[in-house]
Amino acid sequence: MKGVFMNIYKVLEGDFKCQAVCNTSPFYMTKDVTSGPPKEGCAYTLKNYVDEYAASWCGGMIFFLIYLICLWCSSCSTITHTGAEANEFTNKDGTNDKGGKDAN
């Protein structure tokens, strides 16, 4: 057997040492028979894995979302004026400088 599902079974049986998602059979699908019978189904193993690492993944996602919100807020606050306001500058004495060629 080849294909995507077979690759998924290889990962599940290799990394998590479990067999089948719903019902456990007495043999692995991708491992040799000499490795012995599977101890449990992958549903329980995957649930335990998610329970163990969910908090750290959620913390990372919350940090990333806060970072994106800060980045978005800072980029929105730096938007410059367009049109006539874009060519106005304030001099040190408080007068408006319209810019242009005859500014000096």
Residue pairs with C-beta under 8 A, 6 or more apart in sequence:
6 29
6 30
9 29
9 30
10 30
12 18
12 19
12 21
12 42
12 45
12 46
13 19
13 28
13 29
13 30
13 31
13 38
14 30
14 31
16 42
16 45
16 46
16 49
17 38
17 39
17 45
18 24
18 38
18 39
18 40
18 41
18 42
18 44
18 45
18 46
19 25
19 27
19 28
19 29
19 38
19 41
19 42
20 29
20 38
20 41
20 42
21 41
21 42
21 43
22 41
22 43
23 41
24 38
24 40
24 41
25 38
26 37
26 38
27 33
27 37
27 38
28 35
28 38
80 86
87 98
87 99
87 100
88 96
88 97
88 98
88 99
89 96
89 97
89 99
90 96
90 97
91 97
97 103
